[in-house]
Amino acid sequence: MARVLNHPLPHLLIALSLQAVLLPACTRQEASRSASQLTVVQLDPQAPASFQLAVQACAGLQNRKAGGSVYVQTDAHDPAWLDELELKPDAIVSAPDFLTACVAAFPTCVRYDYKDQQELLPNILTVAAALDAVPLDDALTITCGNVAFDAIEVFKDKTTPYLATKYVFENYVQQTTGLAMLTPGYDPNPSDPAHPKLTMDMRPALVDFVFSQKLFVVFLVNGCIDGNPEKELLSSVVNAGHWPTPLGVYGYNGSWNVAGGDLYEAQTKCLDSRNMGAIASETANLAFFSTRRAPIADANVVTQNALEPIQYDPGKTYVAFVVGDGDNIQYMMTTRHDWFRQRMADCQNADGACPPLTWTISPHLARLAPDLLDWYYQQSHQTGKDYFTLPPSGHLYAYPSSLAEQDQDRFVAATQQDARILGITGTVHWDWNDSWHDAEDHFLPKYATADGVIRGVFPVNVPYMFPAFDWWPDTRFFEVLTGTDGSKIVVFRPREWRGVNNNDDAFFLGPEKMADELAGYPKGTVTWVYMTSDGGLNLANSFLAMAKLLPGHVQLVSADTAVKLALVAAQK
């Protein structure tokens, strides 16, 4: 049974109770990959932001020293994953007790003033992570043994994100391992995107991972804007040679929200060097999951269900439905978990009717949360009808055709390796609406190699409402591209389903109208539909309802099977 340590316990008892998992860094050698004890920290999501940041930083520091030793619970999905993975804590502690013990075990801190320095929090967290120090807001009235960095003093003449980032870059970048973008709390929908106001607290999501990995955190609102000195600075940070490219950027770049969309969220078009992509990862406990066990780096550790034994029939219409947004690791920890459970229940109660469904899933789970990746594959085996494919746009959320040439080749190689590890042959591919000619003629054929794994590409246009491949005939649902060595890949026409509330809008059809549309396709068609939840779509009101309405000649298939069928259909 777990031991619950309540807040009134004396400081010494707290420290002694946690000493198995909070050993001082200065007296202990590097811990083994998997910790022998697990402490669960109960953190109130309504606690002051600076307190939450300190707790998450401590979780990251501890998981770096003792892999998989501290897990923080802040919402309903956090205990759910402990149950799913059958992880039993050795101790359950309150967040105040945990922070008290952490500061005793890691007596080095970074001093700052949250109220006056909120805009500089990305820089303060970077320094603290680099120094193995706990970031402590003066308002918390917590005393540490050694103030390794006094941000109040050092940044008194560096009061802008530009000046603070420049200082931290010049003095601490060598001690970091990668890049993250985390907003300190700017208005996500500002009237003036160049000068947003601080309207929220900084969210603590991903801060534990920042500290476990020693990431360089930045948020320069105008870091992607031509002529602004922030862009020159961000370019210096990215292109200083500290990290390989194309650079995967953790967190999220929510700067410059225009007409409801963040212009630079995929990162690719941010800098002239065109060598970044996003790893959508604003979620907690990645420090725990990424250190708890070794990454999944080999093929056949997780295995796909066997593909459906289907022979192409020109009298049928074949459609693969793909659940989108699996690149977002927060979704994989929350809504997609719930959808997967709903899907399993539906298959169990459907009297054998369980049509194939394909899910996008982040390849970075193999490294950041291998337990979660393994869980999804194990659950898919229970239905035997659930499959996976790479999310947009393969290795990173990016617009690959816009990458610099040398980074395109590295991107393709990384995506091929991701596909080998996940045991899949397809990838969803996002590109900007003016890039599809170049994608079709130049980039996508790079996947068509004899030793490659990718055989199917499922495009989505950005912005989604603009037409893509409008030079194709209306009756063309896919195209077969040939690589330099004669190998072939299939590129499908984009088709998105985002909501179910407007039968006059092709992206928001109700399930009956979507079933009618599929039924009206020419027989022999092989195609796909990409489902996203940002327009109100969920699994129950779309796919599960529609599948029951399809006529007999429309057959639902997995994405990988759609690729195989399209290659056969192309020969007819």
C-alpha positions as CSV (number, residue, x, y, z in Angstrom):
1,M,0.0,0.0,0.0
2,A,1.3,3.5,-0.8
3,R,2.3,5.8,2.0
4,V,0.4,9.1,2.0
5,L,2.6,11.9,3.5
6,N,0.5,14.8,4.6
7,H,1.6,18.4,4.6
8,P,2.0,18.9,8.5
9,L,4.9,16.4,8.7
10,P,8.1,17.9,10.0
11,H,10.7,18.7,7.4
12,L,13.2,16.1,8.6
13,L,10.6,13.3,8.4
14,I,9.6,14.4,4.9
15,A,13.2,14.3,3.8
16,L,13.9,10.9,5.3
17,S,10.7,9.4,3.8
18,L,11.7,10.5,0.3
19,Q,15.4,9.8,0.6
20,A,15.1,6.7,-1.6
21,V,14.0,8.8,-4.5
22,L,15.4,12.2,-3.7
23,L,19.0,11.5,-3.1
24,P,21.3,14.6,-3.2
25,A,23.0,14.9,-6.6
26,C,26.3,15.8,-5.0
27,T,26.5,12.5,-3.1
28,R,25.2,10.0,-5.6
29,Q,26.4,8.5,-8.8
30,E,24.1,8.4,-11.8
31,A,21.1,6.3,-11.1
32,S,20.0,3.2,-13.0
33,R,17.6,3.6,-15.9
34,S,14.6,2.4,-14.0
35,A,14.1,3.5,-10.4
36,S,13.3,1.0,-7.7
37,Q,10.7,3.3,-6.1
38,L,7.9,5.4,-7.5
39,T,6.7,8.6,-5.8
40,V,3.4,10.1,-7.0
41,V,3.1,13.8,-6.4
42,Q,-0.4,15.3,-6.1
43,L,-0.4,18.8,-7.6
44,D,-3.4,21.1,-7.5
45,P,-3.8,22.6,-11.0
46,Q,-5.1,25.7,-9.2
47,A,-1.9,26.2,-7.2
48,P,0.1,29.4,-8.0
49,A,1.9,29.1,-11.3
50,S,5.4,29.7,-9.8
51,F,4.7,26.9,-7.3
52,Q,3.7,24.5,-10.1
53,L,6.8,25.4,-12.2
54,A,9.0,24.6,-9.2
55,V,7.3,21.3,-8.6
56,Q,7.6,20.2,-12.3
57,A,11.2,21.3,-12.3
58,C,11.9,19.1,-9.3
59,A,10.2,16.2,-11.0
60,G,12.4,16.7,-14.0
61,L,15.6,16.9,-11.9
62,Q,14.7,13.8,-10.0
63,N,13.8,11.7,-13.0
64,R,17.0,12.7,-14.7
65,K,18.9,11.4,-11.7
66,A,16.7,8.3,-11.0
67,G,14.8,7.3,-14.0
68,G,11.1,6.9,-13.7
69,S,11.0,7.8,-10.0
70,V,8.6,10.8,-9.8
71,Y,5.1,11.1,-11.4
72,V,3.0,14.2,-11.0
73,Q,-0.8,14.0,-10.9
74,T,-2.7,17.1,-12.0
75,D,-5.7,15.9,-13.9
76,A,-7.9,12.8,-14.4
77,H,-5.8,11.3,-17.1
78,D,-2.7,11.1,-14.9
79,P,-4.0,8.4,-12.5
80,A,-5.6,6.7,-15.4
81,W,-2.3,6.0,-17.0
82,L,-0.9,4.6,-13.8
83,D,-3.9,2.2,-13.9
84,E,-3.5,1.4,-17.6
85,L,0.2,0.6,-17.1
86,E,-0.3,-1.2,-13.8
87,L,2.2,1.0,-12.0
88,K,1.9,1.0,-8.2
89,P,3.4,4.0,-6.3
90,D,5.5,3.4,-3.3
91,A,4.6,6.8,-1.9
92,I,1.9,9.4,-2.6
93,V,2.9,12.8,-1.4
94,S,1.5,16.3,-1.5
95,A,3.1,18.9,-3.7
96,P,4.2,21.1,-0.8
97,D,5.9,18.2,0.9
98,F,7.6,17.1,-2.3
99,L,8.9,20.6,-3.0
100,T,10.2,21.0,0.5
101,A,12.1,17.7,0.3
102,C,13.3,18.5,-3.2
103,V,14.9,21.8,-2.1
104,A,16.6,20.0,0.7
105,A,17.9,17.3,-1.7
106,F,18.8,19.7,-4.5
107,P,19.9,22.8,-2.5
108,T,20.9,24.9,-5.6
109,C,18.3,27.3,-6.9
110,V,17.7,30.1,-9.3
111,R,16.1,33.1,-7.7
112,Y,13.5,35.2,-9.7
113,D,10.4,37.3,-9.3
114,Y,7.4,35.8,-11.1
115,K,5.3,38.9,-11.0
116,D,8.0,41.2,-12.5
117,Q,9.8,38.7,-14.7
118,Q,7.0,36.6,-16.2
119,E,8.0,37.4,-19.8
120,L,11.5,36.1,-19.0
121,L,10.4,32.7,-17.6
122,P,11.7,30.8,-20.7
123,N,15.2,32.2,-20.1
124,I,15.0,31.6,-16.3
125,L,13.9,28.0,-16.8
126,T,16.8,27.4,-19.3
127,V,19.4,28.6,-16.8
128,A,17.9,26.6,-13.9
129,A,17.8,23.4,-16.0
130,A,21.4,24.0,-17.2
131,L,22.5,24.4,-13.6
132,D,20.5,21.5,-12.1
133,A,18.8,24.2,-10.0
134,V,15.3,24.7,-8.7
135,P,13.6,27.9,-10.0
136,L,12.2,29.6,-6.9
137,D,10.0,32.7,-7.1
138,D,10.7,35.1,-4.2
139,A,7.0,35.1,-3.4
140,L,7.2,31.4,-2.4
141,T,9.3,32.3,0.6
142,I,11.3,29.1,0.2
143,T,14.9,29.3,1.2
144,C,17.5,27.3,-0.7
145,G,21.1,26.6,0.4
146,N,22.8,28.1,-2.7
147,V,21.6,30.7,-5.1
148,A,23.5,29.7,-8.2
149,F,21.8,32.4,-10.4
150,D,20.0,35.5,-9.2
151,A,17.7,36.4,-12.2
152,I,16.5,39.5,-10.3
153,E,20.0,40.9,-10.3
154,V,21.4,39.5,-13.6
155,F,18.3,40.5,-15.6
156,K,17.8,43.9,-14.1
157,D,19.2,45.5,-17.2
158,K,17.9,42.7,-19.5
159,T,14.2,43.2,-19.1
160,T,13.0,42.1,-22.6
161,P,12.9,38.6,-24.0
162,Y,15.3,39.6,-26.7
163,L,18.0,40.8,-24.2
164,A,17.5,37.9,-21.8
165,T,17.5,35.3,-24.6
166,K,20.7,36.8,-26.0
167,Y,22.4,36.6,-22.6
168,V,21.3,33.0,-22.0
169,F,22.3,32.0,-25.5
170,E,25.8,33.5,-25.1
171,N,26.4,31.9,-21.6
172,Y,24.4,28.7,-21.4
173,V,23.6,27.2,-24.8
174,Q,26.6,24.8,-24.5
175,Q,25.0,23.1,-21.5
176,T,21.7,22.4,-23.3
177,T,20.6,19.5,-25.5
178,G,17.8,20.8,-27.7
179,L,15.2,23.6,-28.2
180,A,11.7,24.1,-26.8
181,M,9.2,27.0,-27.3
182,L,6.9,27.7,-24.3
183,T,4.9,30.9,-24.0
184,P,5.2,32.6,-20.7
185,G,1.5,33.4,-20.9
186,Y,0.8,35.7,-23.8
187,D,-2.8,36.2,-25.1
188,P,-3.3,33.4,-27.7
189,N,-5.6,35.7,-29.8
190,P,-4.1,39.1,-29.5
191,S,-5.4,42.1,-31.4
192,D,-1.8,43.0,-32.2
193,P,0.2,39.8,-32.8
194,A,3.5,41.7,-32.7
195,H,2.8,43.0,-29.2
196,P,0.7,40.5,-27.3
197,K,-0.1,41.1,-23.6
198,L,0.4,38.7,-20.8
199,T,-3.1,37.5,-20.0
200,M,-2.5,34.1,-18.5
201,D,0.0,32.4,-16.2
202,M,2.7,30.2,-17.7
203,R,1.5,26.6,-18.0
204,P,3.7,24.0,-16.3
205,A,3.3,21.5,-19.1
206,L,6.6,20.1,-20.4
207,V,8.7,21.9,-17.7
208,D,9.6,18.5,-16.2
209,F,11.0,17.4,-19.5
210,V,12.9,20.7,-20.0
211,F,14.7,19.9,-16.7
212,S,15.3,16.3,-17.4
213,Q,16.8,17.0,-20.8
214,K,18.4,20.4,-20.2
215,L,16.5,22.1,-23.0
216,F,17.0,25.6,-24.2
217,V,13.6,27.3,-23.8
218,V,12.7,30.4,-25.8
219,F,9.7,32.3,-26.8
220,L,10.4,35.3,-29.1
221,V,7.1,36.6,-30.3
222,N,8.7,38.1,-33.4
223,G,11.3,35.5,-33.9
224,C,9.9,34.5,-37.3
225,I,9.2,38.1,-38.6
226,D,11.5,39.5,-41.3
227,G,13.5,42.6,-40.3
228,N,12.9,42.0,-36.6
229,P,16.1,41.6,-34.5
230,E,14.4,38.7,-32.7
231,K,14.5,36.7,-35.9
232,E,18.2,37.2,-36.3
233,L,18.7,36.1,-32.7
234,L,16.5,33.0,-33.1
235,S,18.4,32.1,-36.3
236,S,21.7,32.4,-34.4
237,V,20.4,30.1,-31.7
238,V,19.1,27.4,-34.2
239,N,22.1,27.6,-36.6
240,A,25.0,27.8,-34.1
241,G,25.7,24.1,-34.7
242,H,24.7,22.8,-31.3
243,W,21.9,20.6,-32.5
244,P,21.4,18.6,-35.7
245,T,18.9,19.7,-38.3
246,P,16.1,19.5,-39.2
247,L,15.7,20.5,-35.6
248,G,12.7,19.1,-33.7
249,V,11.3,21.9,-31.5
250,Y,9.5,20.8,-28.4
251,G,6.5,22.6,-27.0
252,Y,4.5,24.9,-29.3
253,N,5.1,28.2,-31.2
254,G,1.8,30.0,-30.8
255,S,3.0,33.3,-31.9
256,W,1.3,35.3,-34.6
257,N,-2.2,33.9,-34.5
258,V,-3.9,35.2,-37.6
259,A,-7.5,34.4,-38.5
260,G,-7.6,31.6,-35.9
261,G,-4.4,29.9,-37.1
262,D,-0.8,30.1,-35.7
263,L,1.3,30.9,-38.7
264,Y,4.5,29.3,-37.4
265,E,3.2,26.3,-35.5
266,A,5.0,23.9,-37.8
267,Q,8.2,25.9,-37.5
268,T,9.4,25.2,-41.1
269,K,8.6,28.6,-42.5
270,C,9.9,30.5,-39.4
271,L,13.5,31.0,-40.4
272,D,15.3,31.6,-43.8
273,S,17.3,28.5,-43.0
274,R,14.1,26.4,-43.3
275,N,15.5,23.7,-41.0
276,M,13.0,23.3,-38.1
277,G,9.9,21.2,-37.4
278,A,7.7,20.8,-34.4
279,I,7.4,18.0,-31.8
280,A,4.0,18.9,-30.3
281,S,4.6,18.0,-26.7
282,E,3.0,20.4,-24.3
283,T,2.2,17.8,-21.7
284,A,3.4,16.6,-18.3
285,N,5.3,13.6,-17.1
286,L,7.5,13.1,-20.2
287,A,10.5,13.3,-17.8
288,F,9.0,10.2,-16.1
289,F,8.1,8.2,-19.2
290,S,11.2,9.0,-21.1
291,T,13.5,7.9,-18.3
292,R,11.5,5.0,-17.0
293,R,12.7,2.5,-19.7
294,A,15.0,2.5,-22.7
295,P,13.6,4.0,-26.0
296,I,12.1,1.6,-28.5
297,A,14.7,1.8,-31.3
298,D,14.3,-1.5,-33.2
299,A,11.7,-3.0,-35.5
300,N,9.3,-5.6,-34.2
301,V,9.3,-4.4,-30.6
302,V,5.8,-3.1,-31.3
303,T,3.9,-4.9,-34.1
304,Q,1.0,-3.9,-36.3
305,N,-2.0,-6.1,-36.8
306,A,-1.9,-8.3,-39.9
307,L,-3.3,-6.5,-42.9
308,E,-6.8,-7.5,-44.1
309,P,-6.7,-10.3,-46.6
310,I,-8.4,-8.3,-49.4
311,Q,-8.1,-8.7,-53.1
312,Y,-8.9,-5.7,-55.3
313,D,-12.4,-5.8,-56.7
314,P,-13.3,-3.1,-59.3
315,G,-16.9,-3.4,-58.3
316,K,-16.1,-2.1,-54.8
317,T,-15.1,1.2,-53.3
318,Y,-12.3,1.2,-50.7
319,V,-11.9,3.9,-48.1
320,A,-9.4,4.2,-45.3
321,F,-10.4,6.4,-42.4
322,V,-7.5,8.0,-40.4
323,V,-7.8,9.5,-37.0
324,G,-5.7,12.7,-37.1
325,D,-3.6,14.8,-34.7
326,G,-1.6,11.9,-33.3
327,D,1.5,14.0,-33.7
328,N,0.2,15.9,-30.6
329,I,1.5,13.9,-27.6
330,Q,-0.9,15.7,-25.3
331,Y,-3.7,14.3,-27.4
332,M,-2.2,10.8,-27.2
333,M,-2.2,11.1,-23.4
334,T,-5.8,12.4,-23.2
335,T,-8.5,12.5,-25.9
336,R,-7.0,9.8,-28.1
337,H,-6.8,7.5,-25.0
338,D,-10.5,8.1,-24.5
339,W,-11.3,7.5,-28.1
340,F,-9.3,4.3,-28.2
341,R,-11.3,3.0,-25.2
342,Q,-14.5,4.0,-26.9
343,R,-13.5,2.3,-30.0
344,M,-12.7,-0.9,-28.1
345,A,-16.0,-0.9,-26.3
346,D,-17.8,-0.3,-29.6
347,C,-16.1,-3.3,-31.2
348,Q,-16.9,-5.5,-28.3
349,N,-20.6,-4.6,-28.5
350,A,-21.0,-4.6,-32.2
351,D,-21.7,-8.3,-32.8
352,G,-18.6,-8.7,-34.9
353,A,-19.0,-5.4,-36.8
354,C,-15.6,-3.7,-36.3
355,P,-14.5,-2.0,-39.5
356,P,-10.8,-1.2,-39.8
357,L,-9.6,2.1,-38.5
358,T,-6.2,3.7,-38.7
359,W,-4.7,6.1,-36.1
360,T,-1.9,8.6,-36.5
361,I,0.6,8.2,-33.7
362,S,3.7,10.2,-32.9
363,P,6.9,8.4,-33.7
364,H,8.5,10.3,-30.8
365,L,6.5,8.2,-28.3
366,A,9.1,5.5,-29.0
367,R,11.6,7.8,-27.2
368,L,9.5,10.1,-25.1
369,A,7.0,7.6,-23.7
370,P,7.7,4.0,-24.9
371,D,5.2,2.6,-22.4
372,L,2.4,4.6,-24.0
373,L,3.4,3.5,-27.5
374,D,3.4,-0.1,-26.3
375,W,0.0,0.3,-24.7
376,Y,-1.6,1.6,-27.9
377,Y,-0.2,-1.3,-29.9
378,Q,-1.3,-3.8,-27.3
379,Q,-4.8,-2.4,-27.3
380,S,-5.0,-2.5,-31.1
381,H,-4.3,-6.3,-30.9
382,Q,-7.5,-6.7,-28.8
383,T,-9.7,-5.6,-31.7
384,G,-7.4,-6.9,-34.5
385,K,-8.8,-4.1,-36.7
386,D,-6.9,-1.0,-35.5
387,Y,-3.8,0.2,-37.3
388,F,-1.3,3.0,-37.2
389,T,0.3,5.4,-39.6
390,L,2.7,8.3,-39.2
391,P,1.2,11.7,-38.4
392,P,1.9,14.9,-40.2
393,S,4.4,15.1,-41.7
394,G,6.3,11.9,-40.7
395,H,9.3,12.5,-38.5
396,L,8.2,16.1,-37.5
397,Y,5.2,18.2,-37.7
398,A,6.5,20.3,-40.6
399,Y,6.0,21.3,-44.2
400,P,8.7,19.1,-45.7
401,S,8.7,20.5,-49.2
402,S,9.7,23.9,-47.7
403,L,12.7,22.5,-45.9
404,A,16.2,23.2,-47.2
405,E,17.4,20.5,-49.6
406,Q,19.9,18.9,-47.3
407,D,17.3,18.8,-44.5
408,Q,14.7,17.2,-46.8
409,D,17.0,14.2,-47.3
410,R,17.6,13.9,-43.6
411,F,13.9,14.3,-43.0
412,V,13.1,11.5,-45.4
413,A,15.7,9.2,-43.8
414,A,14.3,9.9,-40.3
415,T,10.8,9.2,-41.4
416,Q,11.7,5.9,-43.1
417,Q,13.4,4.9,-39.8
418,D,10.3,5.9,-37.8
419,A,8.2,3.7,-40.1
420,R,10.5,0.7,-39.6
421,I,10.3,1.1,-35.8
422,L,6.5,1.4,-35.9
423,G,6.0,-1.3,-38.5
424,I,4.0,0.8,-40.9
425,T,4.2,1.9,-44.5
426,G,2.3,5.2,-44.6
427,T,2.6,8.8,-43.5
428,V,0.2,11.7,-43.4
429,H,1.9,14.7,-45.2
430,W,1.1,18.4,-44.6
431,D,2.3,21.0,-47.0
432,W,1.5,24.7,-47.6
433,N,-1.0,25.2,-50.3
434,D,1.6,26.7,-52.7
435,S,4.0,23.7,-52.3
436,W,2.1,20.8,-53.8
437,H,3.6,21.0,-57.3
438,D,7.1,20.8,-55.7
439,A,6.0,18.1,-53.3
440,E,4.6,16.0,-56.2
441,D,7.6,16.6,-58.5
442,H,10.5,16.7,-56.2
443,F,10.0,15.9,-52.5
444,L,7.6,12.9,-52.3
445,P,9.4,10.8,-54.9
446,K,12.3,10.7,-52.4
447,Y,10.3,8.1,-50.4
448,A,10.2,5.8,-53.5
449,T,13.3,3.8,-53.0
450,A,13.9,0.0,-53.0
451,D,15.2,0.1,-49.4
452,G,12.5,2.5,-48.2
453,V,9.6,1.6,-45.9
454,I,7.1,4.4,-46.9
455,R,4.8,3.3,-49.7
456,G,1.8,5.5,-49.1
457,V,1.5,9.3,-48.6
458,F,-1.8,10.8,-47.3
459,P,-1.7,14.6,-47.9
460,V,-3.5,17.3,-46.0
461,N,-3.5,20.9,-47.3
462,V,-2.6,23.9,-45.2
463,P,-4.8,26.0,-44.9
464,Y,-7.2,23.1,-45.2
465,M,-10.0,24.9,-47.0
466,F,-7.9,25.7,-50.0
467,P,-7.9,23.2,-53.0
468,A,-4.9,20.9,-53.4
469,F,-3.9,18.9,-56.5
470,D,-6.5,20.9,-58.4
471,W,-4.6,20.0,-61.6
472,W,-5.7,16.4,-61.2
473,P,-8.9,15.3,-62.9
474,D,-11.9,15.2,-60.6
475,T,-12.0,11.4,-60.9
476,R,-8.4,10.9,-59.8
477,F,-8.2,9.8,-56.1
478,F,-4.6,8.9,-56.1
479,E,-1.4,9.0,-58.1
480,V,1.5,6.6,-58.3
481,L,4.9,8.3,-58.2
482,T,8.1,6.6,-59.3
483,G,11.5,7.1,-57.7
484,T,14.9,7.2,-59.3
485,D,15.4,3.5,-58.9
486,G,11.9,2.6,-60.3
487,S,10.3,2.1,-56.9
488,K,6.7,3.4,-56.4
489,I,4.7,5.2,-53.8
490,V,1.0,6.1,-53.8
491,V,0.0,9.7,-53.1
492,F,-3.7,10.2,-52.3
493,R,-6.0,13.2,-52.9
494,P,-6.7,15.1,-49.6
495,R,-10.1,14.6,-48.0
496,E,-10.8,16.0,-44.5
497,W,-13.7,15.5,-42.1
498,R,-13.5,18.1,-39.3
499,G,-17.1,18.2,-37.8
500,V,-20.6,17.0,-38.3
501,N,-22.7,20.2,-38.0
502,N,-23.1,21.6,-41.5
503,N,-24.2,19.5,-44.4
504,D,-23.5,22.4,-46.8
505,D,-19.8,22.3,-45.9
506,A,-17.8,19.4,-47.2
507,F,-15.6,19.5,-44.2
508,F,-18.5,19.3,-41.7
509,L,-20.9,16.8,-43.1
510,G,-23.1,14.7,-40.9
511,P,-22.5,10.9,-40.9
512,E,-25.4,10.3,-43.3
513,K,-24.1,12.8,-45.9
514,M,-20.6,11.4,-45.6
515,A,-21.9,7.9,-46.2
516,D,-23.8,9.2,-49.2
517,E,-20.7,10.8,-50.6
518,L,-18.6,7.6,-50.3
519,A,-21.4,5.6,-51.9
520,G,-21.4,7.9,-54.9
521,Y,-17.8,7.5,-55.7
522,P,-17.1,5.5,-58.9
523,K,-16.8,1.9,-58.2
524,G,-13.1,0.8,-58.1
525,T,-12.1,3.9,-56.2
526,V,-9.4,3.7,-53.5
527,T,-9.3,6.7,-51.3
528,W,-9.1,7.9,-47.7
529,V,-10.6,10.4,-45.2
530,Y,-8.6,12.3,-42.5
531,M,-10.6,13.0,-39.3
532,T,-9.6,15.9,-37.0
533,S,-11.4,17.0,-33.8
534,D,-10.9,20.8,-34.0
535,G,-14.3,21.3,-35.6
536,G,-16.2,19.3,-33.0
537,L,-15.8,15.8,-34.6
538,N,-15.4,12.9,-32.3
539,L,-15.3,9.2,-32.9
540,A,-18.9,8.5,-31.9
541,N,-20.5,11.3,-34.0
542,S,-18.5,10.5,-37.1
543,F,-16.9,7.2,-37.9
544,L,-18.8,5.0,-35.6
545,A,-22.2,6.4,-36.7
546,M,-21.3,6.5,-40.4
547,A,-19.9,3.0,-40.7
548,K,-23.3,1.6,-40.0
549,L,-24.8,3.5,-42.9
550,L,-22.5,2.4,-45.8
551,P,-23.9,0.3,-48.6
552,G,-22.4,-3.1,-49.3
553,H,-20.1,-2.0,-52.1
554,V,-18.2,0.5,-49.9
555,Q,-15.5,-1.4,-47.9
556,L,-13.6,0.2,-45.1
557,V,-9.9,-0.7,-45.0
558,S,-6.7,0.2,-43.2
559,A,-4.4,2.9,-44.6
560,D,-1.7,0.4,-45.4
561,T,-4.2,-1.8,-47.2
562,A,-5.5,1.2,-49.2
563,V,-1.9,1.7,-50.5
564,K,-1.7,-2.0,-51.6
565,L,-5.1,-1.8,-53.3
566,A,-4.2,1.5,-55.1
567,L,-1.1,-0.1,-56.5
568,V,-3.2,-2.9,-57.9
569,A,-5.9,-0.5,-59.2
570,A,-3.3,1.6,-61.0
571,Q,-2.5,-1.4,-63.2
572,K,-6.2,-2.0,-64.2
